[in-house]
Amino acid sequence: MAVPLKTQKTIKETVGEYKFGFKTKTNSFYKSPKGLTKEIICQISSQKNEPSWMLEYRLKAFEIFQNKPMPTWGGDLSNIDFADIHYYVRPQDRTQTNWDDIPPEIKETFEKLGIPQAERKFLAGTGAQFESEVVYHSLHKKLQDQGVIFESTDVALQKYPQYFKEYFGKVIPAHDNKFSALNSAVWSGGSFIYVPPGVHIELPLQAYFRINAENMGQFERTLIIADENSSIHYIEGCTAPTYSTDSLHSAVVEIIVKKGARVQYTTLQNWSSNVYNLVTKRAHAYENAEMFWLDCNIGSKLTMKYPAVYLLGKGARGEIQSLAFASKGQHQDAGAKIIHSAPNTSSKIVSKSITKDGGHGTYRGLIKINKGATNAKSHIACDALLLDNHSKSDTFPTNIIEEENVAIAHEATIAKISQDQLFYLMSRGLTEEESTSLIVNGFAQPIIKQLPMEYAIELNRLLELEMTGSVG
Amino acid sequence: MSSDHASLDMGKAYMLAAAHLIAESKISMVKITSPQYWTNHHEYANFSRHSFSNKFMNHTLKIQNLHAEIDGQKIIKGFDLTIKSGEIHVIMGPNGSGKSTLCKIVMGHPSYEITEGQILFDDKEISDLEPNERANLGIFLGFQHPFEIPGVTLGNFLRQAHNANQKATNKEFTPASPVKFMQDVKAELENLKMEASFAARFVNENFSGGEKKRAEIAQMNILKPNTILLDEIDSGLDIDALKVVAEGINKNFQENNPAILIITHYQRILNYIVPHHVHIMHDGKIVKSGDHKLATTLEETGYEQYITN
């Protein structure tokens, strides 16, 4: 049976109970008028005092964006009005490294979100982006001394142009898709990270993205380079106020994992339900390197995101684990892409989706094994949990195998909460809501247990919030 | 165990228990007025509401002229039975007589519809209560086929259940410390010859048939219900596991004085547990009741003579 009617009634609609939906009144330092033109792009570039090659890159990307049709294969993008968006909102004059120098209203926003507290407790470094710009950035002194670079992407472009010449736009070219072209044209903010050879960053680095203005487009750009035999764990979190009009978040994240290095990139996406979240994320992993995407999507109106790993050196490993939660009016079109291009490469994909109240979850995955990637191994597991009869879950796996000596396994399950499971838990004294919530958390547990403890607690709490309809 | 085990000297037991608790310093305050008004302000799981109410309050589950059906098919057809604290009842009967259904209905499974009759707990009708509300009254069902709950550890589940049971009757209840609670869970698992690591395993997932049954008894002994239904707790158990399960049930009975109803196909569990009453169920109702000797007779003669109409 489906979750009994009684539970469905008591589970409130997600809209309206979103905890991070508060707005902050700010005076922007600069706000571009709605719509996108060459002039606005020139304005963004000149405000940032960029080298001319970057402006050329932006303008070329803008052309590509204009010429590319809207994708029609994923979620419904027909309500995005590109003319009704502010593409660049600069909240303050420059990035601060001292928390106290941030304008009070922005500081208050991040304090409400628990950012400085988290930094003090368990992070090696923090970045905080408000609208289009990174307002705060810091890195432990010890890591700075070891040669680790952790800056906003804008600052890094000024200070370390050599890395940008070599890597920027190389993993995800502007012409990759319409939204990578848009990001390449108007990108602003995001993190740049360089980890020198042999350096292991034990605590995670975190970036926090906050959209505050209405009809805002946030287009951060992140570039991470893990040099040989280094390791890093980067975490991003995102929230926005709840508005009646839609906002657009369209990031590009490029990662280079060199020989023997390891990168974990963890996302806790909790945008409000009026945000289109259309993100391109891709990593290149070289010999014996390891890339791990851990991608949790709880919020947004529509998410289209398929983190990818190109396994380019022998023995490279790629892993993509994702959790998607779609409630009323939400579509999580998420997935994973792994391209095996070298021998002895291996990959693992775990995708879990939970849908309720008419929510829609889609898994869209690609495994490609190129000629020459002998002895490649891949394991894919997709599990969907449907909490009622009017929610929906789709799975679109694609496997393209051009090599013979390979091993691929694909498993998929779709489950509903069974009446018997509920009865069993309730017979021990838990209410229907508590039982449902326990089953949902149990379902998500294989993903949650991979998160650092503080985030695991947060995600557990978020899921409980979604399930019980109470505001914490 | 002999048949005199029901005649607990209540006054003596309560004095002994009070002395024991105070000696062990496990409670911070005991108001000695009358037993049912004892308040227990300390946090330990072992000395919960149920242990007091079980010992010192008598409960009665009365099923009267019960008729019930599923999808229009009548399963229970005029069932009558009363069980009280300090009594062990056994229901035997051939397959399809409605034994398991009866357990599910008493626990409140939503698939069954009661068309006639009553289920009274301490003289109050409970047919409209949710399963969790019944559990919080102290009713427990040990499942014939316990369900797997992936991703939820047995320890965590039991702690939530325990806290829910406590909170339902005692508003001032403060949850047991997780560490102390886990120690109690592990001790109980060990009593049932299970590794303590089962507390950290997901509920029933990849448990063998015997482990599932033992885990049900462990849950029962931790939650300390006052009215216990055990649905074929003995099926699929080898002789050693059967003994362990029976010992777990006897221990609970001696310590907590609950009412117990055991559903079984086989006489063999009765080599270890001596019931006060044995009932034969057929076609949705009890067709014959007797004392523990009825089970032995049944073993020799079979159901035939009781079920031919």
Interface residues (C-beta under 8 A of the other chain):
Chain A: M1 P4 S418 Q419 D420 Q421 F423 Y424 L425 M426 S427 R428 G429 L430 T431 E432 E434 S435 L438 I439 N441 G442 F443 A444 Q445 P446
Chain B: K104 M107 G108 H109 P110 S111 E130 P131 N132 R134 A135 N136 F140 L141 F143 P146 F147 E148 I149 P150 G151 V152 F157 L158 Q160 A161 H162 A164 N165 A168 F202 Q219 L223
